[in-house]
Amino acid sequence: MITLVPNAGQEVTDWVAKRVNATNFGASVNFGMYKDGELVGGVVFSEYRVEDIVFSAAFEDRGCLTRSILRTLCEYPFRQLKCHRVSAYTETDNKRANVILKKLGFVHEGTMREISENGKDANIYGMLERECKWLGD
């Protein structure tokens, strides 16, 4: 069973950064996902701009994507912060991340050319609160 831990510490932010090829998220909030005490997933919310926040995630266990965990992760930006949308970016050649973002309910909004830290193109995804299938009323 996966345990979701909010504000789990720099270890989670560093773990996600390494896996998504980011060097610095700046001011951020993270959620760590642990299985038997081992970090197996993490989400970092960064670049908060009142109406929008950026979602970055990495997972090594499919159990990280349960309805309960996804609901908690969506409640943070939409209910706690009152954001109107959540944004996500991933390199165009990262097929797994592109598929997962779409399955989570993100909508592909465009592509930025040569924008990633290693000069690759990146897809832009967005999810509006009204589109989020993980929130209950």
PADO-691482 format. One record per residue: residue number from 1; residue in three letters; x negated, y, z negated of N, C-alpha, C in turn. Coordinates in pm, whole numbers. Atoms other than C-alpha are relative to their C-alpha. Layout:
N
+-----+-----+--------+--------+--------+--------+--------+--------+--------+--------+--------+
:   k :   r :    n.x :    n.y :    n.z :   ca.x :   ca.y :   ca.z :    c.x :    c.y :    c.z :
+-----+-----+--------+--------+--------+--------+--------+--------+--------+--------+--------+
: NUM : ALA :      X :      Y :      Z :      X :      Y :      Z :      X :      Y :      Z :
...
+-----+-----+--------+--------+--------+--------+--------+--------+--------+--------+--------+
! end
This chain:
137
+-----+-----+--------+--------+--------+--------+--------+--------+--------+--------+--------+
:   k :   r :    n.x :    n.y :    n.z :   ca.x :   ca.y :   ca.z :    c.x :    c.y :    c.z :
+-----+-----+--------+--------+--------+--------+--------+--------+--------+--------+--------+
:   1 : MET :    -85 :   -118 :      0 :      0 :      0 :      0 :    -89 :    124 :      0 :
:   2 : ILE :     75 :   -125 :    -13 :   -122 :    349 :     89 :     53 :    101 :   -103 :
:   3 : THR :    -35 :   -105 :     94 :   -127 :    619 :   -178 :    -40 :    134 :     60 :
:   4 : LEU :     23 :   -134 :    -54 :    -96 :    980 :    -60 :    -36 :     93 :   -116 :
:   5 : VAL :     47 :    -88 :    106 :   -295 :   1229 :   -270 :    -19 :    141 :     56 :
:   6 : PRO :     18 :   -138 :    -46 :   -248 :   1605 :   -212 :   -123 :     62 :    -65 :
:   7 : ASN :    119 :    -70 :     50 :   -552 :   1830 :   -256 :   -102 :    -99 :    -55 :
:   8 : ALA :     86 :    110 :     44 :   -774 :   1524 :   -274 :   -148 :     35 :     -5 :
:   9 : GLY :    139 :    -41 :     12 :  -1098 :   1719 :   -249 :    -73 :      9 :    133 :
:  10 : GLN :     81 :    -25 :   -119 :  -1372 :   1808 :     -5 :    -33 :   -128 :     77 :
:  11 : GLU :     27 :    130 :    -64 :  -1437 :   1439 :     64 :     98 :    -25 :    115 :
:  12 : VAL :   -102 :     24 :   -102 :  -1110 :   1420 :    260 :    -20 :     96 :    118 :
:  13 : THR :     22 :    -98 :   -107 :  -1172 :   1741 :    455 :   -121 :    -40 :     84 :
:  14 : ASP :    121 :     42 :    -72 :  -1522 :   1621 :    548 :     25 :   -126 :     82 :
:  15 : TRP :    -31 :    126 :    -67 :  -1391 :   1275 :    640 :     80 :     25 :    128 :
:  16 : VAL :    -81 :    -33 :   -118 :  -1128 :   1418 :    876 :    -85 :     77 :    101 :
:  17 : ALA :     83 :    -81 :    -90 :  -1372 :   1675 :   1021 :    -93 :    -87 :     84 :
:  18 : LYS :     93 :     89 :    -71 :  -1620 :   1403 :   1112 :     72 :    -77 :    111 :
:  19 : ARG :    -73 :     83 :    -95 :  -1353 :   1200 :   1291 :     68 :     79 :    112 :
:  20 : VAL :    -63 :    -82 :   -105 :  -1198 :   1490 :   1485 :   -101 :     96 :     64 :
:  21 : ASN :    107 :    -82 :    -57 :  -1534 :   1648 :   1576 :     14 :    148 :    -31 :
:  22 : ALA :     -9 :   -140 :     44 :  -1477 :   1968 :   1377 :   -114 :     26 :    -97 :
:  23 : THR :    108 :    -32 :     94 :  -1749 :   2148 :   1186 :     49 :     76 :   -121 :
:  24 : ASN :    -47 :    -80 :    112 :  -1541 :   2378 :    968 :    148 :     33 :     18 :
:  25 : PHE :   -142 :    -34 :     -5 :  -1170 :   2407 :    893 :     28 :    135 :    -65 :
:  26 : GLY :    -26 :   -123 :     75 :  -1211 :   2722 :    683 :     92 :    -30 :   -117 :
:  27 : ALA :    -95 :     21 :    109 :   -948 :   2771 :    415 :    101 :   -106 :     43 :
:  28 : SER :    -88 :    109 :    -40 :   -741 :   2454 :    416 :     54 :    -74 :   -122 :
:  29 : VAL :    -58 :     89 :    100 :   -528 :   2209 :    220 :     -5 :   -139 :     61 :
:  30 : ASN :      7 :    135 :    -55 :   -576 :   1836 :    256 :     86 :    -98 :    -78 :
:  31 : PHE :    -70 :    114 :     59 :   -393 :   1514 :    184 :    -84 :   -124 :     32 :
:  32 : GLY :     75 :    123 :    -21 :   -595 :   1196 :    135 :     91 :   -120 :    -10 :
:  33 : MET :    -75 :    125 :      2 :   -461 :    848 :    198 :    -95 :   -111 :    -41 :
:  34 : TYR :     89 :     99 :     59 :   -611 :    572 :    -11 :     67 :   -137 :     -5 :
:  35 : LYS :    -45 :    138 :     12 :   -577 :    196 :      1 :   -102 :    -72 :    -87 :
:  36 : ASP :     89 :     67 :     95 :   -723 :      4 :   -291 :   -118 :     90 :    -38 :
:  37 : GLY :    102 :    -95 :     41 :   -917 :    318 :   -387 :    -91 :     50 :    110 :
:  38 : GLU :     85 :    -40 :   -112 :  -1076 :    357 :    -43 :     75 :     97 :     91 :
:  39 : LEU :    -57 :    -98 :    -91 :  -1012 :    658 :    181 :     20 :    -62 :    137 :
:  40 : VAL :    -32 :     60 :   -130 :   -834 :    531 :    495 :     72 :     96 :     94 :
:  41 : GLY :    -68 :    -98 :    -84 :   -668 :    846 :    625 :      0 :    136 :    -67 :
:  42 : GLY :     -5 :   -133 :     56 :   -647 :   1217 :    583 :     64 :     99 :     96 :
:  43 : VAL :    -59 :   -110 :    -77 :   -465 :   1528 :    699 :    -53 :    129 :    -59 :
:  44 : VAL :     44 :   -132 :     41 :   -599 :   1881 :    688 :     91 :    102 :     66 :
:  45 : PHE :    -78 :   -112 :    -51 :   -373 :   2184 :    724 :    -88 :    123 :    -12 :
:  46 : SER :     89 :   -117 :      0 :   -568 :   2496 :    823 :     58 :    110 :     89 :
:  47 : GLU :    -38 :   -115 :    -84 :   -538 :   2832 :    998 :    145 :     44 :    -24 :
:  48 : TYR :   -137 :    -40 :     38 :   -218 :   2922 :    811 :     24 :    146 :     40 :
:  49 : ARG :    -36 :   -134 :    -47 :    -49 :   3224 :    972 :    148 :     30 :    -27 :
:  50 : VAL :   -138 :    -19 :     43 :    288 :   3241 :    789 :     97 :    -82 :     84 :
:  51 : GLU :    -97 :     73 :    -82 :    490 :   3111 :   1085 :    -58 :   -129 :     58 :
:  52 : ASP :     66 :    113 :    -64 :    235 :   2848 :   1195 :   -118 :    -48 :    -85 :
:  53 : ILE :    117 :     58 :     65 :    -30 :   2614 :   1056 :    -51 :   -111 :     90 :
:  54 : VAL :     60 :    103 :    -85 :   -272 :   2374 :   1228 :    -14 :   -131 :    -77 :
:  55 : PHE :      1 :    137 :     53 :   -247 :   1998 :   1162 :   -116 :    -75 :     65 :
:  56 : SER :    109 :     86 :    -48 :   -562 :   1783 :   1192 :      4 :   -128 :    -82 :
:  57 : ALA :    -15 :    126 :     73 :   -555 :   1415 :   1104 :    -89 :   -109 :     58 :
:  58 : ALA :     71 :    121 :    -40 :   -747 :   1090 :   1116 :     49 :   -115 :    -87 :
:  59 : PHE :    -51 :    116 :     72 :   -634 :    742 :   1018 :    -79 :   -124 :     40 :
:  60 : GLU :     65 :    128 :    -29 :   -805 :    404 :    990 :     91 :   -117 :    -37 :
:  61 : ASP :    -93 :    104 :     40 :   -499 :    213 :    871 :    140 :     41 :     46 :
:  62 : ARG :   -135 :    -31 :    -50 :   -156 :    197 :   1036 :     99 :     32 :   -112 :
:  63 : GLY :    -86 :    -26 :    114 :      0 :    208 :    689 :      5 :    146 :    -39 :
:  64 : CYS :      0 :   -144 :     29 :    -83 :    580 :    679 :    118 :     71 :     63 :
:  65 : LEU :   -107 :    -67 :    -75 :    208 :    653 :    911 :    139 :    -50 :    -40 :
:  66 : THR :   -132 :     41 :     46 :    501 :    541 :    697 :     95 :    120 :     -1 :
:  67 : ARG :   -101 :   -107 :      3 :    824 :    740 :    697 :    -17 :     87 :   -125 :
:  68 : SER :     16 :    -74 :    125 :    766 :    840 :    335 :   -119 :     95 :      5 :
:  69 : ILE :    119 :    -85 :    -11 :    415 :    972 :    400 :     24 :    112 :    101 :
:  70 : LEU :    -26 :   -103 :   -102 :    522 :   1153 :    717 :     98 :    105 :    -50 :
:  71 : ARG :    -94 :    -96 :     58 :    812 :   1313 :    532 :    -73 :     98 :    -93 :
:  72 : THR :     77 :    -86 :     91 :    578 :   1444 :    261 :    -90 :     94 :     77 :
:  73 : LEU :     90 :    -84 :    -79 :    330 :   1570 :    518 :     75 :    111 :     74 :
:  74 : CYS :    -80 :   -101 :    -70 :    606 :   1756 :    705 :     66 :     97 :    -97 :
:  75 : GLU :    -59 :    -90 :     99 :    764 :   1897 :    391 :    -96 :    111 :    -41 :
:  76 : TYR :     96 :   -102 :     41 :    442 :   2080 :    306 :      6 :    124 :     90 :
:  77 : PRO :     -3 :   -122 :    -81 :    431 :   2317 :    608 :    141 :     59 :     16 :
:  78 : PHE :   -133 :    -50 :    -33 :    804 :   2339 :    678 :     80 :     44 :   -123 :
:  79 : ARG :    -82 :    -31 :    117 :    959 :   2341 :    330 :    -76 :     84 :   -103 :
:  80 : GLN :     75 :    -74 :    100 :    684 :   2461 :     97 :    -51 :    134 :     53 :
:  81 : LEU :     57 :   -123 :    -56 :    513 :   2714 :    323 :     99 :     80 :     83 :
:  82 : LYS :   -104 :    -64 :    -83 :    827 :   2794 :    525 :    -51 :     36 :    140 :
:  83 : CYS :     48 :    -20 :   -137 :    637 :   2768 :    855 :    112 :    -33 :     98 :
:  84 : HIS :    -95 :     25 :   -107 :    843 :   2777 :   1172 :    -50 :   -114 :     90 :
:  85 : ARG :     60 :    101 :    -87 :    599 :   2549 :   1358 :   -130 :    -51 :    -59 :
:  86 : VAL :    130 :     58 :     30 :    298 :   2322 :   1319 :    -67 :    -24 :    134 :
:  87 : SER :     77 :     19 :   -122 :     27 :   2317 :   1585 :   -103 :   -110 :    -20 :
:  88 : ALA :    106 :    101 :      3 :   -220 :   2042 :   1671 :    -76 :      8 :    132 :
:  89 : TYR :     86 :     -3 :   -118 :   -510 :   2024 :   1914 :    -78 :   -130 :      5 :
:  90 : THR :     85 :    117 :    -15 :   -693 :   1723 :   2054 :    -60 :      1 :    139 :
:  91 : GLU :     65 :      6 :   -131 :   -937 :   1665 :   2335 :     85 :    -81 :     96 :
:  92 : THR :    -85 :     65 :    -99 :   -766 :   1560 :   2656 :    -37 :   -147 :     21 :
:  93 : ASP :     40 :    140 :    -21 :   -969 :   1238 :   2677 :     18 :    -88 :   -123 :
:  94 : ASN :    -28 :     79 :    120 :   -869 :   1126 :   2326 :    142 :    -58 :     13 :
:  95 : LYS :   -131 :     58 :    -33 :   -587 :    903 :   2450 :     78 :    -42 :   -124 :
:  96 : ARG :    -68 :     46 :    121 :   -508 :    754 :   2108 :     63 :    116 :    -75 :
:  97 : ALA :    -54 :   -116 :     73 :   -466 :   1095 :   1941 :    116 :     64 :     77 :
:  98 : ASN :   -108 :    -58 :    -80 :   -253 :   1225 :   2230 :    128 :    -82 :    -14 :
:  99 : VAL :   -116 :     88 :     15 :    -21 :    923 :   2202 :     60 :     15 :   -140 :
: 100 : ILE :    -50 :    -10 :    138 :      5 :    947 :   1822 :     70 :    133 :    -23 :
: 101 : LEU :    -65 :   -130 :     18 :     84 :   1319 :   1829 :    140 :      1 :     63 :
: 102 : LYS :   -132 :      6 :    -65 :    368 :   1257 :   2075 :     97 :    -87 :    -80 :
: 103 : LYS :    -85 :     89 :     79 :    501 :    967 :   1864 :     45 :     68 :   -130 :
: 104 : LEU :    -37 :    -72 :    122 :    497 :   1193 :   1558 :    105 :    108 :     27 :
: 105 : GLY :   -100 :   -100 :    -35 :    719 :   1437 :   1747 :    -56 :    131 :     51 :
: 106 : PHE :     60 :   -121 :    -55 :    471 :   1696 :   1869 :     28 :      6 :    151 :
: 107 : VAL :    -27 :    -23 :   -142 :    542 :   1845 :   2213 :   -125 :     60 :     64 :
: 108 : HIS :    116 :    -54 :    -73 :    260 :   1901 :   2463 :     38 :    136 :     58 :
: 109 : GLU :    -31 :   -137 :    -42 :    251 :   2275 :   2529 :    -98 :     56 :    103 :
: 110 : GLY :     97 :    -49 :    -97 :    -54 :   2312 :   2748 :   -138 :    -56 :    -27 :
: 111 : THR :    138 :     45 :     12 :   -425 :   2258 :   2788 :    -92 :    121 :      5 :
: 112 : MET :    101 :   -106 :      0 :   -712 :   2489 :   2700 :   -128 :    -59 :     58 :
: 113 : ARG :    120 :     50 :    -67 :  -1018 :   2449 :   2921 :   -125 :     30 :    -82 :
: 114 : GLU :    132 :    -12 :     63 :  -1360 :   2390 :   2765 :      4 :     72 :   -135 :
: 115 : ILE :    -21 :    -70 :    127 :  -1240 :   2495 :   2418 :    -56 :    -75 :   -121 :
: 116 : SER :     47 :     73 :    118 :  -1361 :   2216 :   2190 :   -146 :     33 :    -28 :
: 117 : GLU :    137 :    -31 :     42 :  -1688 :   2242 :   2002 :   -105 :    -62 :     91 :
: 118 : ASN :     96 :     60 :    -93 :  -1851 :   2015 :   2260 :     32 :     34 :    145 :
: 119 : GLY :    -28 :    -50 :   -134 :  -1709 :   2202 :   2560 :    105 :    -75 :     79 :
: 120 : LYS :   -104 :     77 :    -69 :  -1427 :   1962 :   2643 :    132 :     76 :     -1 :
: 121 : ASP :   -135 :    -54 :     -3 :  -1071 :   2053 :   2736 :     79 :    -58 :   -117 :
: 122 : ALA :    -82 :     47 :    112 :   -812 :   2026 :   2458 :    147 :     25 :     29 :
: 123 : ASN :   -145 :    -14 :    -10 :   -438 :   1968 :   2464 :     52 :     73 :   -123 :
: 124 : ILE :    -68 :    -73 :    106 :   -219 :   2198 :   2258 :    135 :    -68 :    -22 :
: 125 : TYR :   -128 :     58 :     35 :     76 :   2043 :   2075 :     67 :     88 :   -105 :
: 126 : GLY :    -75 :    -72 :    101 :    350 :   2203 :   1870 :    122 :    -78 :    -42 :
: 127 : MET :   -124 :     57 :     51 :    635 :   2090 :   1651 :     72 :    111 :    -75 :
: 128 : LEU :    -83 :    -97 :     70 :    912 :   2326 :   1548 :     75 :    -72 :   -112 :
: 129 : GLU :    -69 :     62 :    113 :   1089 :   2266 :   1220 :    126 :    -73 :     46 :
: 130 : ARG :   -126 :     62 :    -44 :   1418 :   2192 :   1397 :    -23 :   -128 :     81 :
: 131 : GLU :     33 :    121 :    -77 :   1239 :   1923 :   1605 :    -56 :   -112 :    -87 :
: 132 : CYS :     68 :     97 :     87 :   1084 :   1744 :   1307 :     97 :   -110 :    -44 :
: 133 : LYS :    -88 :    113 :     32 :   1244 :   1401 :   1278 :    -30 :    -64 :   -136 :
: 134 : TRP :     42 :     59 :    126 :   1070 :   1329 :    949 :     62 :     69 :   -121 :
: 135 : LEU :    -62 :    -73 :    111 :   1253 :   1586 :    736 :    142 :    -48 :    -22 :
: 136 : GLY :   -138 :     33 :     32 :   1569 :   1483 :    559 :     69 :    126 :    -50 :
: 137 : ASP :    -74 :   -119 :     48 :   1839 :   1732 :    472 :     36 :    -12 :   -144 :
+-----+-----+--------+--------+--------+--------+--------+--------+--------+--------+--------+
! end
